[in-house]
Amino acid sequence: MNDRFFIHQITVYHTTDDENFTIETFDKVYFRHNKKTNLVDKGLEKGSTGSITIPTTDKLDISTNDYVVEGIVEDKFDLSALQKKYQVFKVVSVDDNRKGSLQHYKIGVSE
């Protein structure tokens, strides 16, 4: 994979079995997200989706119960406080693509 595309940084808040959160940061990822506004019967609804590519040969502990913030963040997990300060994404899919020559994880996220 070409390193010039992996210029983004993310912070992952991972849900543990006891419903606490661990924080893991990644400093060489590709993060593409789209801001969208949908017209619904109650007015306009904002929402963003995105995909994150993390080049690695290591097993990552990321699941669909986790949250992602773009950039390196030191804040403890408090969803409402994080949403006031940052754009917070919920992990909706995790694809382990660590086979072949382009080993990576692809993470689908939604606001």
NUKOL-825255 format. One line per field, with one value per atom (N, C-alpha, C): residue number from 1; residue in one letter; x, y, z. Coordinates in nm, 4 decimals. Layout:
! residues N
seq	NUM;... .
type	a;... .
east	X;... .
north	Y;... .
up	Z;... .
! end
This chain:
! residues 111
seq	1;1;1;2;2;2;3;3;3;4;4;4;5;5;5;6;6;6;7;7;7;8;8;8;9;9;9;10;10;10;11;11;11;12;12;12;13;13;13;14;14;14;15;15;15;16;16;16;17;17;17;18;18;18;19;19;19;20;20;20;21;21;21;22;22;22;23;23;23;24;24;24;25;25;25;26;26;26;27;27;27;28;28;28;29;29;29;30;30;30;31;31;31;32;32;32;33;33;33;34;34;34;35;35;35;36;36;36;37;37;37;38;38;38;39;39;39;40;40;40;41;41;41;42;42;42;43;43;43;44;44;44;45;45;45;46;46;46;47;47;47;48;48;48;49;49;49;50;50;50;51;51;51;52;52;52;53;53;53;54;54;54;55;55;55;56;56;56;57;57;57;58;58;58;59;59;59;60;60;60;61;61;61;62;62;62;63;63;63;64;64;64;65;65;65;66;66;66;67;67;67;68;68;68;69;69;69;70;70;70;71;71;71;72;72;72;73;73;73;74;74;74;75;75;75;76;76;76;77;77;77;78;78;78;79;79;79;80;80;80;81;81;81;82;82;82;83;83;83;84;84;84;85;85;85;86;86;86;87;87;87;88;88;88;89;89;89;90;90;90;91;91;91;92;92;92;93;93;93;94;94;94;95;95;95;96;96;96;97;97;97;98;98;98;99;99;99;100;100;100;101;101;101;102;102;102;103;103;103;104;104;104;105;105;105;106;106;106;107;107;107;108;108;108;109;109;109;110;110;110;111;111;111 .
type	m;m;m;n;n;n;d;d;d;r;r;r;f;f;f;f;f;f;i;i;i;h;h;h;q;q;q;i;i;i;t;t;t;v;v;v;y;y;y;h;h;h;t;t;t;t;t;t;d;d;d;d;d;d;e;e;e;n;n;n;f;f;f;t;t;t;i;i;i;e;e;e;t;t;t;f;f;f;d;d;d;k;k;k;v;v;v;y;y;y;f;f;f;r;r;r;h;h;h;n;n;n;k;k;k;k;k;k;t;t;t;n;n;n;l;l;l;v;v;v;d;d;d;k;k;k;g;g;g;l;l;l;e;e;e;k;k;k;g;g;g;s;s;s;t;t;t;g;g;g;s;s;s;i;i;i;t;t;t;i;i;i;p;p;p;t;t;t;t;t;t;d;d;d;k;k;k;l;l;l;d;d;d;i;i;i;s;s;s;t;t;t;n;n;n;d;d;d;y;y;y;v;v;v;v;v;v;e;e;e;g;g;g;i;i;i;v;v;v;e;e;e;d;d;d;k;k;k;f;f;f;d;d;d;l;l;l;s;s;s;a;a;a;l;l;l;q;q;q;k;k;k;k;k;k;y;y;y;q;q;q;v;v;v;f;f;f;k;k;k;v;v;v;v;v;v;s;s;s;v;v;v;d;d;d;d;d;d;n;n;n;r;r;r;k;k;k;g;g;g;s;s;s;l;l;l;q;q;q;h;h;h;y;y;y;k;k;k;i;i;i;g;g;g;v;v;v;s;s;s;e;e;e .
east	0.0838;0.0000;0.0885;0.0423;0.1189;0.1016;0.2131;0.2088;0.1582;0.1621;0.1211;-0.0290;-0.1087;-0.2517;-0.2860;-0.1957;-0.2228;-0.1729;-0.2427;-0.1998;-0.2911;-0.3969;-0.4939;-0.4608;-0.5171;-0.5033;-0.6427;-0.6607;-0.7894;-0.7673;-0.8704;-0.8767;-0.9963;-0.9737;-1.0795;-1.1111;-1.2377;-1.2866;-1.3480;-1.2772;-1.3189;-1.3952;-1.5133;-1.5956;-1.5397;-1.5126;-1.4653;-1.5850;-1.5603;-1.6678;-1.7416;-1.6731;-1.7372;-1.7968;-1.8192;-1.8808;-1.8003;-1.6698;-1.5782;-1.5164;-1.4355;-1.3755;-1.2243;-1.1544;-1.0113;-0.9906;-0.8819;-0.8532;-0.7312;-0.7432;-0.6312;-0.6236;-0.5025;-0.4844;-0.4065;-0.4361;-0.3671;-0.3250;-0.1981;-0.1511;-0.1213;-0.1416;-0.1238;-0.2401;-0.3513;-0.4709;-0.5221;-0.6072;-0.6774;-0.8221;-0.8723;-1.0076;-1.0811;-1.1820;-1.2643;-1.4061;-1.4623;-1.6002;-1.6787;-1.8085;-1.9002;-2.0028;-2.0181;-2.1233;-2.2497;-2.3591;-2.4853;-2.5955;-2.6926;-2.8142;-2.9309;-3.0199;-3.1357;-3.2629;-3.3558;-3.4858;-3.5795;-3.6259;-3.7199;-3.8486;-3.9500;-4.0801;-4.0776;-3.9767;-3.9676;-3.8670;-3.8184;-3.7231;-3.5954;-3.4840;-3.3543;-3.2856;-3.2199;-3.1473;-3.0039;-2.9077;-2.7680;-2.7118;-2.6204;-2.5547;-2.4360;-2.3333;-2.2139;-2.1775;-2.1200;-2.0678;-1.9227;-1.8523;-1.7140;-1.6524;-1.5315;-1.4544;-1.3124;-1.2571;-1.1226;-1.0417;-0.9250;-0.8341;-0.7127;-0.6845;-0.5707;-0.4747;-0.3605;-0.2664;-0.1943;-0.2080;-0.1433;-0.1439;-0.0484;-0.0480;-0.0911;-0.1072;-0.1466;-0.2970;-0.3394;-0.4821;-0.5269;-0.6332;-0.6872;-0.8128;-0.8327;-0.9498;-1.0500;-1.1174;-1.2175;-1.3464;-1.4583;-1.5868;-1.6949;-1.8149;-1.9246;-1.9831;-1.9293;-1.9713;-1.8792;-1.7838;-1.6813;-1.7157;-1.6438;-1.6608;-1.5262;-1.5293;-1.4075;-1.4190;-1.3082;-1.2963;-1.1767;-1.1930;-1.0806;-0.9809;-0.8541;-0.7477;-0.7112;-0.6030;-0.5584;-0.6260;-0.7061;-0.7858;-0.7488;-0.7330;-0.6963;-0.8162;-0.9336;-1.0521;-1.0975;-1.1494;-1.2128;-1.3443;-1.3962;-1.5185;-1.6401;-1.7041;-1.8348;-1.8974;-1.9896;-2.0404;-2.0945;-2.1764;-2.2351;-2.1286;-2.0309;-1.9236;-1.8362;-1.8068;-1.7272;-1.8010;-1.9335;-2.0113;-2.0205;-2.0109;-2.0113;-1.8800;-1.7696;-1.6369;-1.5893;-1.6276;-1.5743;-1.6864;-1.6511;-1.7418;-1.7130;-1.8117;-1.7951;-1.8671;-1.7982;-1.8542;-1.8692;-1.9755;-1.9975;-1.9487;-1.8759;-1.8286;-1.9477;-1.9713;-2.0831;-2.0367;-1.9104;-1.8583;-1.7072;-1.6560;-1.5124;-1.4759;-1.3895;-1.3440;-1.1954;-1.1608;-1.0224;-0.9681;-0.8863;-0.8285;-0.6782;-0.6371;-0.4945;-0.4433;-0.4898;-0.4422;-0.3807;-0.2817;-0.2204;-0.1163;-0.0874;0.0213;-0.0240;-0.1534;-0.2037;-0.2832;-0.2162;-0.2842;-0.3334;-0.4635;-0.5229;-0.6587;-0.7084;-0.8465;-0.9231;-1.0480;-1.1360;-1.2526;-1.2693;-1.3685;-1.4748;-1.6005;-1.7107;-1.7670;-1.7901;-1.8403;-1.9595;-2.0402;-2.1567;-2.1740;-2.2221;-2.2416;-2.3701 .
north	-0.1177;0.0000;0.1243;0.2253;0.3479;0.4331;0.4609;0.5338;0.6771;0.7345;0.8749;0.8940;0.7864;0.7958;0.7812;0.7250;0.6945;0.8089;0.9213;1.0440;1.0821;1.0069;1.0408;0.9700;1.0229;0.9642;0.9448;0.8364;0.8119;0.7635;0.7826;0.7269;0.6335;0.5109;0.4115;0.3891;0.4054;0.3730;0.2339;0.1345;-0.0054;-0.0477;-0.1064;-0.1564;-0.2896;-0.2997;-0.4252;-0.5035;-0.6267;-0.7139;-0.6574;-0.5787;-0.5222;-0.3839;-0.3528;-0.2285;-0.1038;-0.1205;-0.0081;0.0141;0.1165;0.1471;0.1544;0.0968;0.1163;0.2079;0.2813;0.3769;0.3297;0.3247;0.2889;0.3911;0.4354;0.5345;0.4720;0.5198;0.4769;0.6028;0.6100;0.7341;0.7235;0.6087;0.5968;0.5181;0.5881;0.5250;0.6106;0.5492;0.6230;0.6339;0.7556;0.7792;0.8642;0.8039;0.8752;0.8777;0.9982;1.0056;1.1068;1.0823;1.1659;1.2263;1.3568;1.4231;1.4244;1.3849;1.3778;1.4458;1.4967;1.5497;1.4860;1.4244;1.3579;1.4334;1.4382;1.4981;1.3884;1.4037;1.3074;1.3812;1.3082;1.3709;1.4755;1.4733;1.5711;1.6819;1.6889;1.7936;1.7338;1.8038;1.7581;1.6753;1.5698;1.4830;1.4723;1.5056;1.4978;1.3628;1.3140;1.1879;1.1695;1.1087;1.0850;0.9384;0.8908;0.7552;0.7628;0.6543;0.6551;0.5174;0.5113;0.3880;0.4236;0.3358;0.3546;0.2320;0.2543;0.1457;0.1567;0.0473;0.0431;-0.0644;-0.0241;-0.1247;-0.1897;-0.3208;-0.3914;-0.5411;-0.6080;-0.7540;-0.8064;-0.7166;-0.7529;-0.7708;-0.8527;-0.8683;-0.7469;-0.6819;-0.5650;-0.6044;-0.5410;-0.5672;-0.4538;-0.4555;-0.3541;-0.4275;-0.3771;-0.4435;-0.3399;-0.3881;-0.2982;-0.2259;-0.2469;-0.1712;-0.0532;-0.0282;0.0727;0.2057;0.3089;0.4438;0.4949;0.5798;0.6337;0.7856;0.8523;0.9971;1.0218;1.1102;1.1431;1.2275;1.1895;1.2570;1.1821;1.2266;1.1682;1.2454;1.1738;1.2350;1.1700;1.2510;1.2007;1.1914;1.2354;1.2416;1.1014;1.0924;0.9682;0.9517;0.8279;0.8049;0.8558;0.9543;1.0052;1.0493;0.9685;0.9877;1.1278;1.1784;1.3115;1.4212;1.4091;1.5092;1.5027;1.3814;1.3670;1.4240;1.3993;1.4483;1.6004;1.6650;1.8114;1.8686;1.7942;1.8418;1.7940;1.6716;1.6075;1.5450;1.5054;1.4244;1.2786;1.2130;1.0769;0.9800;0.8735;0.7713;0.6408;0.5675;0.4332;0.3323;0.2313;0.1266;0.0396;0.0229;-0.0585;-0.1863;-0.1923;-0.3147;-0.3206;-0.4431;-0.4662;-0.5800;-0.5516;-0.6524;-0.6773;-0.8016;-0.8428;-0.8907;-0.8089;-0.8411;-0.8630;-0.9455;-0.9678;-1.0904;-1.1076;-1.2159;-1.1535;-1.2173;-1.1664;-1.0597;-0.9812;-0.8835;-0.7466;-0.7159;-0.5867;-0.6053;-0.6448;-0.6772;-0.5518;-0.5536;-0.4368;-0.4747;-0.3834;-0.3893;-0.2779;-0.3057;-0.2020;-0.1871;-0.0684;-0.0390;0.0521;0.0109;0.0950;0.1705;0.3003;0.3820;0.4662;0.5058;0.5892;0.6841;0.8041;0.9034;0.8773 .
up	0.0000;0.0000;0.0000;-0.0649;-0.0773;0.0486;0.1185;0.2452;0.2316;0.1139;0.1014;0.1239;0.1157;0.1408;0.2888;0.3679;0.5088;0.5967;0.5871;0.6539;0.7700;0.7930;0.8965;1.0276;1.1343;1.2669;1.3250;1.4018;1.4664;1.6091;1.6898;1.8238;1.8284;1.8755;1.8855;2.0321;2.0680;2.2022;2.1926;2.2470;2.2358;2.3607;2.3406;2.4499;2.4981;2.6278;2.6853;2.7381;2.7808;2.8280;2.9493;3.0329;3.1517;3.1241;2.9957;2.9498;2.9842;3.0010;3.0114;2.8748;2.8606;2.7320;2.7450;2.6471;2.6339;2.5139;2.5162;2.4102;2.3335;2.2011;2.1152;2.0035;1.9727;1.8672;1.7511;1.6325;1.5113;1.4378;1.3986;1.3372;1.1883;1.1281;0.9827;0.9256;0.9040;0.8480;0.7326;0.6516;0.5473;0.5922;0.6077;0.6573;0.5547;0.4942;0.3968;0.4518;0.4657;0.5124;0.4311;0.4257;0.3481;0.4417;0.4344;0.5109;0.4268;0.4874;0.4149;0.4944;0.4226;0.4822;0.4095;0.4848;0.4264;0.4612;0.3681;0.3916;0.4421;0.5661;0.6248;0.6589;0.7017;0.7261;0.8378;0.9239;1.0329;1.0043;0.8816;0.8459;0.7909;0.8117;0.7636;0.8706;0.8276;0.9192;0.8683;0.9540;0.9145;0.9543;0.8749;0.9038;0.8130;0.8648;0.7859;0.7930;0.6853;0.6815;0.6384;0.6578;0.6152;0.6197;0.5668;0.5751;0.6169;0.6978;0.7510;0.7113;0.6529;0.6196;0.7105;0.7834;0.8748;0.8234;0.7667;0.7181;0.8369;0.8510;0.9611;0.9354;0.9948;0.9949;1.1314;1.2289;1.3657;1.3762;1.4709;1.5000;1.5804;1.5364;1.6063;1.6812;1.7944;1.8770;1.8569;1.7414;1.7075;1.6753;1.7313;1.7089;1.6788;1.6504;1.6155;1.7369;1.8548;1.9735;2.0007;1.9126;1.9359;1.8699;1.9137;1.8594;1.8106;1.7073;1.6470;1.6403;1.6733;1.6588;1.5684;1.4713;1.3843;1.4627;1.4568;1.5292;1.6564;1.7185;1.8448;1.9574;2.0364;2.1426;2.2752;2.3794;2.5116;2.6059;2.5628;2.6499;2.6909;2.8127;2.8568;2.7820;2.7795;2.7038;2.7787;2.7214;2.7613;2.6297;2.5794;2.4438;2.4204;2.5109;2.4886;2.4926;2.5799;2.5863;2.4610;2.4140;2.2925;2.1717;2.1634;2.0500;2.0472;2.1631;2.1665;2.1140;2.1333;2.0965;1.9596;1.9215;1.8016;1.7193;1.5990;1.5186;1.5567;1.6165;1.6680;1.5746;1.5382;1.4511;1.5267;1.4963;1.5514;1.4479;1.4945;1.4049;1.3659;1.2353;1.1877;1.1178;1.0765;1.0164;1.0336;1.0459;1.0582;0.9636;0.8664;0.7716;0.7928;0.8275;0.8474;0.7130;0.6503;0.5192;0.5307;0.6268;0.6491;0.5731;0.4541;0.3678;0.2437;0.1886;0.0671;0.0947;-0.0071;0.0042;0.0559;0.0538;0.1007;0.2299;0.3361;0.4606;0.5310;0.5673;0.6309;0.6931;0.7745;0.8239;0.7546;0.7224;0.6685;0.7668;0.8201;0.9222;0.8606;0.8668;0.8229;0.9424;0.9273;1.0379;0.9925;1.0900;1.0643;1.1815;1.1536;1.2590;1.3333 .
! end
